[in-house]
Amino acid sequence: MKLLTRLLKTAGHLNGILLASILMGLIATFFQIGLLWQGFNALFQQISGLWLWIIGLALIAGFARFAEQYLGHLAAFKILANMRNMVYQKILKLAPAKLDETRSSDILKLLAQDIDQIEVFYAHTLAPVIVGFLTSVIFVVLFWLEQPFLGVIALISYLLIGAVFPILSQRNLTGLTDDLNQTDLKEQRLMADSINGKSELQQYQAVESHLNQLNATSKKYWQLNRSRSTGQVRNALLMQLTMVISLALFIAVVALTNTPLVWALVFPFTFSRVLDLGNLPGSLAGGLLAAKHVFQLLDEKPVVEDTGTQAIDNVENFGLKDVTFAYPERSDDQILQKTNLEVKPGERIGLIGPSGAGKSTIMKLVMRWYEAQSGIVEVNENDAKQYQLASLRQTISYVPQTAQIFDASIRENITLRDKNITDEQIWQVLDWLDLSSTIKAFGDELSTKISKEIPLLSAGEIQRLELARALVRKSSLLILDEPTSNLDVVNEALILRTVKQHYQGTVVLVTHRHSSLALCQRILELKNGKLIEVTTE
């Protein structure tokens, strides 16, 4: 009930349009039955102006039915658009930690598939349930007034088709829907890994095992889907059987009580709205589960609260004092244990250590992606919490291990649509990174469209483009997180030389390649949650 209430609250002022859809549904239903009533009556008695009645009723019923569907879908699509905007805004508040912890395929499923499934509630559930309930009550009363036994038969059949069967079906489908959703999510993750991690799968000769896992998951998904379809077919057969039996009883009562036959002829057509209720569980279960996922995201609290009040222009120095940290989803696994670090202005520091030791985690704490469980993260000799998040992050340039390429022009990929960055600045940075001649060879130069699907640049050139994005904007701290791990020695040397010659601020290089450490003035190794300075000769 809380979930349904929240869905209605989310609709806000659009509930007015949904109410209009319900009104049109009632009008359409009664005018359709009225049309049939007049048509069947014409078989037994002369009705003056019959064609005018039929045309008038048909036009009103048709227009009302169209208006019901149009208004219901209009409200639904507007609500879903608003909901997507709410999710986008929430992701911005939760980022970057949320995107660091969650697979991109999960977010895409939420934004596309889950929100689309909620449309079932607004367009195909709310109005049909209310219209089905009201029309059933009115029809039962009308049948009762004509012949009490007819009212009893109608009441029992409506209850079975519109309430009992859907509730039983919903109970049977609940667990199945959860399993189907989890299997679908796993399948989408595996598909995303197949596309985005193709090179890694080939490198580690894991293509065949990955495909076997994907095929097994797909097979399980279709088995579950078939089970759900079987349950829906069984439910449909029960509803049809109930209709046939109730109609037979209805005809028998009409014949035995000398009730006008027109009541028996109209009775089967009164089930149209009740059948809509009976068919809901199959689609509504997925829609409500999807709504639950969306609201869980909207209710999620940011890992880091933006409580800082001070602005900051430059990161002059930073450090860690007795910092202990574990990721929220792995709270028992402490990555850092009373870790200490001190970095002076303009230093070039190298962080090394085993994979998963927490090298990148240290810099994520400095950027305030996460909060330390204990200890202090200092920036300019102050607690980093004192600074506004946007102001602090604006002074830091971050280059991740995996370059992010957007479906946009080269210019937009570098500037991220920051209008303060000129083409002259872009070309200067591209010259440093030996990318100018490559990009000028493209007909549209900086306006050339690139994306993951349009491989105009090599892996090394894409990584250099990522570095260009960091160097083109003013910052005082440059964090290089394994920037050369997948590059050849030529691209590695070019990137390191560019940073050394052209970046004037503080540099922190997170790496496991000792050849990259030539850039660094000081090297620190992270072991068992502690930083140890490594002496170089």
N, C-alpha and C positions, 0 to 999 in steps of 0.2 A: 504493500500500500504506500509506503514511503517513497518507493521508486516511482510509482504512478503519479503521486502528488508532485514530486520534483519535476517530472516530465511536463506536467501542466504548468507549473511555475516558470519553467524555462521558456514556455511558449509566450508568456507575458501578454501583451496586447493582441497578439495573433490568436488568442483564444476566442476573440470576437468573430474572426473569420471561421474558426472551427464550429462555433455555435451556429453561424449562418449555414454552414454545410449540413449540420444536423437538422435544421429546420427544413432545408430543401429536401433532405432524405425522407423526412416524414411526409411532406407534400407529395413527393414522387411516389411513395409507397401507396398512400391512400387513393391517389388519383389513378394509379395503375389498377388497383383492385376495383375502383369505381368503374373504370373503363370495361373491365371484364364482367362486372356485375350487370352493366347495361347491355353488353353484348349477349350474355347468356339469357338475360330476361327477354331479349328480343326473340328468342327461340320459342317462348311460351306465350307471349302476349304482344299486342300491337303497341308500339311506343311512338308517339308523335315527335317529329324532329330528331329521329334516332341518329342520323348522320351528323347533325350539328353537335349532339352530345358526344358522339364518338370522337369527332375531330377535335372538339374543345378539350376533352379529357386527355386525348393522346398528346396534344401540343403542350398542355400544362405539365403532364407527367414527364414527357421527354425533356422539356426545358429544365424542370426541377432536378431530374436525374443528372443532366449535364452539369448544372450549377453545383450540385452536391459534390460530384467528382472534381470539378474545377477548383472550387473553393477549398476542398480538403487537401488537394495536392499543392495548391498555391501556398496555403499556410504551412504545410509540411516542408516544402523546399525552402521557404524563407526561414523557418525554424532551424533546419539543418545547416543553412548558410551561416546563421548566427552562431550555431553551436561550433562549426568549424573555426570561426573567428575566435571564439572563446578558447578553443583548444590551442590554436596558434599562439594566442597571447599567453596562455598558461605555460606552453613549452618555452617561450622566451623567458619567462620568470624562473622556470626550473632549470634552464640551461645555464652553464654547459654541463653541470653534473648529471642531469637527467639523460642527456644524449651520450654522455660518457659511459653510463651504466646500462643503457637500454639499446637493444638492437634496432637499427634503422627500420628493418622490416616490421617490427612491432608497432613503431610509430606510424608508418605508412598504412598498416592494416587498420589502426585506430582511426586515422583521418579519412580514409577512403571507405573501406568495407564496413567497419563498425557503425560509423555515423549513417551510412546509407541504409543499414538494416533498421535503424530507429525510425525510418520513414514509415515502416509497417504500422507503428503505433499511431502516428498522427494521421496518416492518410487512409489506413485500412482497418483500424481497430476502434478508435475513439467514437467516431460517428456511427459505424455499424453496431457497436455494442449498445449505445444509447437508443438508436433508432429501432434496433431489434427488440430491446426490452419494452419500449413504449408501445410499438405496434403490436407486440404479442399480448400485452395487457389489454389493449383496446379490442383486439380480435377475440380474446377469450370472453370479455364482457359482452360483446355483440352476439357471439355464439350462445352464451349462457342465457341472454335475454330471449333468444329465439327458441332454444331448447337446452335445458340445463345439462343433459348428457353430452350434447355437442361441446359445451364449454369445458366439461371435464376432460373429454378426449383431446381437445385442443391444448388445454393446460398441460396435461401429462406429456404429450408429444413435443410441445415447445420446450418443456423443462428438460426432457431427455436429450433433445438435439442441441439446444442452446446453452445448457448448463452442465448436465451430468456427464455426457460424453466428452465435452471439451475439458472438463476438470480431470477426468480419468486419463485422457490423452496427455494433458499437460504434465501430470505426475509421471507418466511413463517416459515422456520425452525430456524431462529436466536433466537427468543424468546423461542421457544420450546427447543432448545439445552441448553440455559441458565437454564431453569427450570429443565431440565433433569440432568444437571450437579450438580445443587444445591441439588436436591433430592438424587442423587447418593452419594454426599458427606455426607449428613445427614444420609443416610442408613449405610454408612461405619463407621461413628462415633458411631451410635447406636450399630452396630455389635461389634466394638472395646470395647465399654462400657460393652456389654454383656459378653465378654470374660475376659477383664482385671478387671472389677468391679463386677464380679460374687458374691464375698463374701459380698460386700457392699449392693448389691441389695437384697440378701437373708437376711442380717442383718436388713434392714429397710423394709422388706416385700414389696419390689417394683418390684418383678420379673414380676408379671402379667401385671402391668401397663406399664412396660418397653417393654414387648413383644407385647402388644397391639399397642404401639407407633411404634415399629419396623415393625409390620405387616401392619399398616396403611401407613407407608412410603414406604414399598415395593410395596404395591398395587398402590400407586400413581406413583411410578417409572415405573411400567409395563403399567399403563394407558398412561403415557406420551410416553413411548417407542412404544406402539401400535399406538398412534397418529402420531408419526414420521414415522413408517412403512407404515401407510395408505397414508401419503403424498408422500412417495417414490413410492408406487405402483401406485398412481394417476399420478405421473410424468412419470413413465415407460409406462403407457397406452397411455399418450399423445404422447410420443416419437414413440411408435409403430404405432399409428394412423397416425402420420405425415409421417412416412416411407411408409405406405401402400398408402396413398393419393398421395405422391410425385412419387412413383413408377408407379401408375396408370397413372398419368399425363405424366410421362416420356415415358411410352409405347405408349401412344396416340400420342405424338409428333413424336416418332420414326416411328410409322406407317403412319402418315400423311405426313411426310417429306421424306420418303424413306431412312431414316438414317439406316446404318447397325444395325441389331438386337443385335449384340455383345455389343453395348453401353448400351442397356437396361438390358442385362444379367449381366454385370459387376457392374452397378450402385448400387444395394443393398449392395454389399460387401464393397463399399467405406464408408459406415456408421460406420464401426467397431470402428474407432478412435473417431468419433463424439459422438457415444453412450457412450464412456468412459467419455467424458466431461459432458454429461447429467446426469450421475450417481454420479458425484462428490459431490454435495451439502450435501447429507446425511451423508457421512463420513468426508468430509473436514471441515464442520462446527465445529464438535467436536475437530478435530485436531488443527484448528486455535484458538479455545477457550483454549485448553490445552497449546498451545504455548504462548498465552497471560499470562496465570498463571505462566508459567516457567520464562518468561522474567520479570514479576513483581517481582518475588523472586530475580532474578539475579540483578535487579536494586535497590533492597532495601538497604538502608543505615544502617550500624550497629548502635545500640542504643548508644554504647560507642565507641568512636574513640580511637585507641591506639596511643596517642600522647606523652606518657611519654618517657623520655630518661634515667632515673636513674634505676639501678638494685637494688634489695633489698634482703637481706639474711634472715632477721627475722622480724616478726611483734612484736615489743616490746610493743607498746601501740597503741591504736586507739580511735577514738571518732567522734562525730557529733557535729557541731556547727551551731545552728539555721537552721537546714536542713528542707526544705519543698519538698515534693515529691508526685507525682501522676503518676500512670502507663500510658504509652503512649496511650493505647487504651481507657483509662478512665481519660482523662485529667481534667475533672471537679470534680473528686472525689479525694480530697487530703487525702492521707493516713497518711502522716507525716506533722506536722505544726510547724515549728520552733523548731524541736526536738533537744535536746542536750543529749550527752552521752560521758562518759569518762571511759575507761577501762585501768587499769594499767597492767604492765607485770606480767604474772603468775596468774592473777585472774581467778576465776571460777564464771561466771555471769549467773544468770537465768533470762530469759525474759518471762514474763507471760502476759496474756491479752486475751480478747475475740477473737474467730476465725475471721480472716479477718481484725484484727486491724492494722496489719503491723509489727508484730514481725519478721517474716522471711524477710520482706522487708528491715529492718535495716541492716541485715547481707548481703543481696544481694547488697546493696549500698557499704558496706565495701569491698566486693569481686569485686566490679565494674561491676556487671551485668547491672546496670542501672546508669544513671547520675541524681543527685538531681537537681530540678528546681532552687533552691536557697540554700545558705548555703555552708558549707565546710565539706567534709568527710576527716578526718585526719588519717594518718598512720605514726607512729613515729614522730609525731608533724609536719609533712609536708602534703601538699595537696596530696591526693591519686593519683591525675591526673599526678603527676610528675613521677610516677613509671611506668615502662613497664608492660603491662597487664600480660604477661606470667610470668614475674619475681614475681609480686605480688601474683598471684594465686598459684604459685608453693609453696609459704610459708604457704598456708592455706589448711587444710583438711576439707572437707564438707561431712557430713552424712545426706542425705535427709530422709524424713519421709517414702517414698516408696523405698525400696531397689531395686537397678538395677542389674539384673542378665543377663549375656550375654550367648549366646550359645557357650560355650567354656569350657576349663578345669577349675578346681578349681584354679589352679596356675594362669592361665591367668585372671580369674575373680578378683583375689587379686592384682596381679602385674600390670594389664592392659598392659602387655608385656613390662614392664620396666626391661631390662636385668640387671640393677644394683642391683635389689632386689634378694637375694639368698634364696634358700629353707630353710636354717637355720634360716633366719630372719622370714620367713613365719611361720615355726613351732613354733617359740618362741611366736609370736603373737597369734597363734591358741591355744597354751597352756594357755595363759592369759584368753582367751575367752571360754575355756573348749570345744574346737571343735576338738582337736587333735585325741581323741579316735574315734569320729564319722567318721572322714575323713580317718583314718587309717583302719577302718573297710571296706572301699571300696577297691576293688581289686587293682585299679590303683592309690589309694591315691590322691596326688595332681594332677595327670594326669586325674582323673575322669571327664568325661564330664557332665556338668549340664546345665540346661536351665529352662525356665518357664514351658516347656512341659514335663520336666523330674523331677518330685518332689522328689528328693533324700533327700532334707533338709526341715525341718519344717520352719514355718514363723519366729519363734524366732531364729533359726540357720541361716537363710538367713540374718536377720537383724544383727546378730553378724558377719557374713561374710562381710557385708557392712562396719562395724566398723573396721574389720581386714584390709580391703583395705585402710582405713584412717590411721591406726596406723602403718602400715608396712613401710610407707614412712616418711621421715623427714619433719616436719612442726613445726611452732611456734604458730599457732592458729588453734584450733579445733572447728568447728561449728557443733553442734548437733541439727538438725531441727526436732523436734518432733520424736526422734528416738525410743521412747518406747510407743507411743500412741496406737499401736495395739498389744502390747505384754502383757503376763501375768507377775505377780509379780516376778517370778523366773528369767525370762530373763531380766526384767527391772533391778533387783538388780545386776545381773551378769554384765550387760553392764556398769552400773554406777560405780560399784566397780573397774572394769578394767580401766576405764578412770581415776578414782581418784588415783589409785595405780601406773599406768604405763605411764600416759601422763604428761610430765613436762611443757608444754607450757600453753598458755592462753586458757581457755575453755568458750564457750558461749553456753548455753543450752536454746533452744527455746521450751517451753512446756506449756501444759495446765493441766498436772498432777502434783499435789502438792507433791506427793510421790517422784517424780524425783528431787525435789529441794533440797533434802538432800545433793546432790553433791556440791551445790553452796555456795559460801562465801557471795555473795551479790545478792539480788533479786530486779529486776526492773519490774514495771507493766506499760504497755502501755495503756493509756486511752485517747481517743479523740486526737490522734496524739502526746501526750506528755508522757514522761517517768517519772514515779514517783517511788522513792525508797521505798521498802516495808520493814518495820522493822520486824525482827523475834525474837522470844523469845526462 
